Amino acid sequence: MTDRRKFLKITSTGAWAAPSVGSLFVSTTTKAAPKPKIRIGQIGTKHAHATGKITTIRKYGNLYDLVGVVEPDEERRQVLENSDAYRGVTWLTEEQLLNTPGLQVVAIETEVCDLLTTAARCVTAGMHIHLDKPAGESLPQFKEILDNATRQGRIVQMGYMYRYNPGFQFIFQAIQAGWLGEVFEAHAVMSKTVPPATRKELAEYQGGTMFELGCHLIDALILALGKPDRVTPFIRRTRAPQDNLADNMMAVFEYPQATATVRSAVMEVDGFRRRQFVICGNRGTAMLRPLEPPKLVLTLDRAQQDFSSGTQEVTLPSLTGRYDGDFTDLAQVIHGDKEHDFSPAHDLAVQEAILTASGLPLT
């Protein structure tokens, strides 16, 4: 097994080509002189990741000044006021938030159906945004938001939750360094079980489990291999006529020399244990399974730096928090300490692939 020092040797290789990603290992601490806190607000609390995001923002009180949270649903707001995550926050209307002096960033955590319309208003108001996933069902609307943000010099940070996971970071760097050789195959699985009430909520979106869950691994796949030549969805609904949820989905991604599959279902017992991201090349294979906490097995046909030929488990840095990397990195970008790692072109390619893999139109 390798140690943390050996892991850092590969992640310190610097910027790599496609798609516009710099060194992906993100430190959640800094010894630099403290900088002014970034004024941030959150709109919405109904997204599945909303609680985790507000908790992370408050965790990094040295980086962010949380000015308030917007939740127009009064009944939900009353419930959240007594929760650990939201206790003591200032509740604002959207108008009040967007007119707060010095506001720089808005984390958008509404229901998925409201993500893009909310994002459009925030970008028009001149804000950087953290936009949770997936980026709605309208590719043209998402492109317009990205274009508007680019014109204003604002960042759209997408909330795909594995971008700063050390296991994924290792794989991205190993591919770029050529350790795996020519990639010919990739396998990704993102499944779990859900209760009937959640099935009902998910069924409101025609894209089903690929749209809701598989999107995270599509982001990682395109980060690793680039934009695919073709995406073909395979959609199954196993509980019809009980509900119309596309609950067992697979998509095939075709590249000039490689094929990849992404699967997502919500009937797999202990599905978190078998969530995986596997990349196979003609010189080695990287298998990340499970994804959280990340466990990485690396197989090489020849030694690379401190890694021997053969199969070995890689000891990764601890995952301090699922969303820590997002908000520590965003702070560095806003302060001008680094470039944003994920270009609008990458985010647009990801969204196009998600929609196609989910059987949704691109119009």
Buried (B, 14 or more C-beta within 10 A) or exposed (E): EBEEEBBEBBBEBEEBEBBBBBBBBBEBEBEEEEBEBBBBBBBBBBBBBBBBBBBBBBBBEEBBBBBBBBBEEEEEBEEBEEEEBBEEBEBBEBEBBBEBEEBBBBBBBBBBEBBBBBBBBBBEBEBBBBBBBBBBBBBEBBBBBBEBBBEBEBBBBBBBBBBBBBBBBBBBBBBBEEBBBEBBBBBBBBBBEBEEEBBEBBBEBBBBBBBBBBBBBBBBBBBBBBBBEEBEBBBEBEBEEEBBBBBBBBBBBEBEEBEBBBBBBBBBEEBEEBBBBBBBBEBBBBBBBBBBEBBBBBBBBEEBEEBEEEEBEBBBBEBEBBBBBBBBBBBBBBEEEEBBBBBBEBBBBBBBBBBBBBBBEEE
